[in-house]
């Protein structure tokens, strides 16, 4: 069967019109003709608050009983009394009791009857009065759910999928965790949209990849698409721990007593060698992109060093290949929710998205540009499609310069070598700061000052041929915009935002659940350079992405590093740099040895997505002198934080 169109293929206008007509009968928002926006006509104070426990059909904790996951529900009472069925917005999370959600780390709270009082974030406050139900699902092994956390595996995904099945009449739920009284979701039409940041958004990706009926749209924010790519980059470990640490971090006390076998599996099947196992296959949602029937509104920070941007880039490309309906926002922040970097526009856009996707309203959002891109702090532009039309993979080649380690970058193939020694104490910020100086820890290649803007949009690759002096070696490759700028300070604690004391309100508050949240503003830094894309690999994975082997010192190996997706304009007067080095401190772990590596420049290149392709690069570098600049030591953001990160 031929694949669908690569770019957005929205439902036909006829289908949307039928859905809008049905919505006119089912919601009070329609006074005359087809509605274009849901209105806050229902009482939040009188909303039904209830909890159900959905049978997942799994027995992850091995107690001889199938696991039940808790789903806390807030829904409009009047709609149910009038026989009007409502759609569902769902956030399935492991964090509702252990760690909290949002910038203020809100947790669920309950009344004496066990019904939710505070539901974290603004979704229930804002959308329930507008005719939606909100469902907060505790993943198996967390909060009030049975089972075990398996970090993106079958249990995690089934936790949420089972709830969607129940909402559509295909699964059983009960009024209590251990009781026998069944409950039906007679109040919903079954149409569900999943949303969530980080691990929550990852669950949305995974559930969509099952193709479950009833899931109409997902909004994954800073989400993982393949758990291997959260922990490794072609064999190079990104963290000094594995999924077992993360599972233990969020497990409920009950789960910790029952889930030793699951914990051990997470240790045994996620070896720190970085070899691919069946555990990673189960947690790779990209391979199942063909099953995705839901539309996707994807949000990610281009400087996210927690869930690194390879995760959104490969997911986006796979969805595009399958013709999935999609929209994207890309910010200059790190691991930050759009509610905290573009609040007013976010709430309005999300409202319109759910109205279109879940209520069928013809509000025009399907005819708007696909992408919103933040170029500078709080400065946004749109692209009709993303990457923009005319973006072409262009091969750039390094060459020797006037001194060792300070080379040039252009279109012509060259000869020669460059040598560097891995220094695990240094990071990309150290390399970029000394780009114009020969240092023993890196090989740098730089264009001259550009005579025109140059835009990179999408994912890059860097292929290197390197000869190591030891049996183990890790490699890093980074692309850098060299030139003065004011950027979001993604390396600061707020990852590009500062939290203020004033609050703004989004929806209706109740006793115990405020709809008012602390305002934020951009946290900026004046810099001389900006790292715009990164990639890493274990050279021992030269022959296979799936398994590494020891290296033979003195032998040349060729490997391709996948660089993270980006959208960045290198402006006129700035320079574009490629740096190849060893351990990127606090972004990958070092190898067991300290190798010196020699690059064969004739077999080393960067393949980058340029708007306008090679012609644009040639135009932007015409007349520039690649070796004419000596800027001294450059200032950037501080080095990456050395801390446990949780998705």
C-alpha positions, 0 to 999 in steps of 0.5 A, a space after each residue: 500500500 502506498 504511503 500517505 502524503 509526507 506533509 499534513 493531511 487533515 481530515 476532509 472538510 466533509 468529515 469536519 463538517 459532520 463532526 461540527 454538526 454533531 457537536 452542535 447537538 451535543 454541546 451548549 456552545 452552539 447557539 447558532 450554526 456550527 460552533 468554532 470555540 468551546 465556551 466555559 458554560 459548565 460549573 467547575 465547582 459542581 463537576 463530578 470527581 470520581 476515581 475508577 480502577 481499570 483492569 490492565 489485564 497484566 500481572 506485573 507484580 506477580 501477585 496472581 491478580 491482574 493489575 488495576 490502575 487508578 484513573 482520577 476523573 473530573 467531568 462536567 456534571 450538567 453534561 451527564 445529567 442532560 445525556 450529553 457525552 463529552 470527550 476526554 483529555 488524559 495525562 498518564 503519569 508516574 509523578 502524581 504522588 512522588 514528584 509532582 507535575 509542572 513548574 510548581 511540582 503539584 501533586 494530586 490531593 484527595 478528599 476523605 472519600 478518595 476523590 481527587 481535590 487538586 489535579 495538577 496543572 491547569 487542564 481540568 480547571 480550563 477544559 472541564 467548564 468547556 465541556 471536556 472531561 479530564 482524566 489523570 492516570 497513575 501509571 502501574 506501580 505508582 501512587 494508587 495503582 497496582 503493578 510495577 513501573 517498567 520505564 516505557 515498556 508494556 506495563 507503562 503503555 498498557 496503563 494508559 491504553 487500558 483506560 482508553 479501552 475502558 472509555 470506549 467500552 472495551 475494558 473493565 473498571 471498578 469503583 475500588 482498587 480491590 472490589 468487584 463493583 464494575 463501572 462504565 464510562 457512559 458519560 463519554 463519547 470515547 474520543 480521547 486526547 493525551 497530553 503530557 511533558 517528558 515521561 507523560 508525553 512519552 506515554 502518549 507517544 507509546 500509546 499512539 504507537 499501538 494504534 488504539 481506537 479512540 485516541 484522536 490526538 496526542 500532545 507530547 511535550 519534551 517526550 521520548 520516542 525511543 528509550 534507548 536514545 534517552 540512555 545511549 547514543 550509538 553505544 555511548 552512555 548518556 547517563 551513569 545510571 539505567 532505567 532501574 534507577 528511574 523505576 525505583 525513583 517513582 515506584 510506590 512503597 507497595 511496588 517496591 515490595 513486589 517488583 524486584 523481578 521487574 527491577 532486575 530485568 531492567 538491570 539485566 536487559 539494559 547493559 551499560 555497554 550500550 548494546 541493543 537488547 529486546 528491552 530497547 526494542 519494546 521501548 522503541 515507538 519509532 518503529 511503530 509509527 505506521 500504526 499511529 492514527 492520532 494526530 500529533 502536536 509536538 513541542 520540544 526545547 531545542 536545547 533540551 539536554 534531558 530528553 535530547 532532541 534526537 527523540 523528537 527529530 526521529 519521531 517527527 520524521 517517522 510520522 511525516 513518512 506515514 502522513 500523520 497529521 501533525 503540528 510542532 512548536 520548537 523553543 530555545 529552552 531546555 526541558 520546559 513546558 510551553 505553559 512556562 515559556 509562551 503561556 497565553 499563546 499556548 493555552 489559546 492554541 491548545 484550546 483550539 487544537 483540542 476543539 478541532 481534534 476532539 469536538 470537530 470544530 472547524 476553527 481554522 487551525 488545520 489551515 495555519 502554518 505547521 510550525 512555530 519556531 522561536 528564533 530568539 527569546 520570545 520572538 517566534 516565526 512560523 513555517 508552512 511545513 517543517 522542515 521548510 520546503 527547499 531544505 536539502 541535506 548538504 555535505 560539508 567537509 573539514 580541511 586543515 588550516 594554518 595550524 593544527 587543530 584549527 581547520 576550515 569547513 567548506 564544500 570541497 573534499 580535502 586530504 590530511 589529518 587532525 589529532 586530538 586526545 580525549 579529555 573527560 574533564 572538558 565539555 562542548 563549552 570548553 571546545 567552543 570557547 577555544 575554537 580559534 586556538 589549537 588545543 590538544 582535546 579537539 579538532 575544530 573546523 570553521 567557515 569564514 564570516 558569512 556574507 548571508 544568513 544560513 538556516 539549518 532545519 532538521 537532523 544532521 549526521 557527522 561521519 568520521 574516520 578515526 584511528 584510536 590509540 586504545 581499545 575504547 573510544 567515545 566521540 562527540 560532534 557539535 555544530 556551533 554558531 560563532 558570533 555574539 547573541 542573546 539567547 535563553 540561558 538553557 544551562 541555568 537552573 530554569 533552563 531558559 526561564 525565571 519563575 516570578 511571584 505574580 500569578 495569572 489564572 487559567 480556568 476556574 479555581 476551587 477550594 483545594 485546586 487553584 487555577 492560578 500559576 506563577 508567571 515566568 519570563 525568559 532567562 537570557 545570557 549574552 554569549 559569543 557562541 551557541 552550540 546548536 546541535 550535538 551527537 555522540 557515539 562509541 567508536 566500538 559501534 562502528 560496524 553496528 548500531 546494536 552492538 559494540 566491540 573492542 577496537 584495535 589500536 592503530 586501525 582506522 574505523 568509520 562511524 556516523 554520529 547522529 546529531 540532534 534535530 535543530 532549527 537555527 539561523 546562523 546570521 550574516 557575519 557569524 561563522 559556522 563551526 564543526 567540532 569533533 572531540 572525545 568525551 563531552 563532559 556530563 553529556 556522555 560518560 567517558 570510556 575506560 581508556 584515554 585515547 588519542 584519535 587521528 581523523 582522516 579528513 578525506 573520509 570525514 564530513 558533516 551532512 547538514 539540512 540547509 534551507 537552500 542546500 549547497 547553493 545557499 552555503 556557497 552563497 553565504 560563504 562566498 568571499 569569506 576568509 575561513 582563516 581570517 578570524 582570531 576571536 580569542 577565548 569566547 564566552 558561552 553559557 556555563 557547562 552542562 549540569 552534572 545531575 541526575 535527570 528524570 524525564 
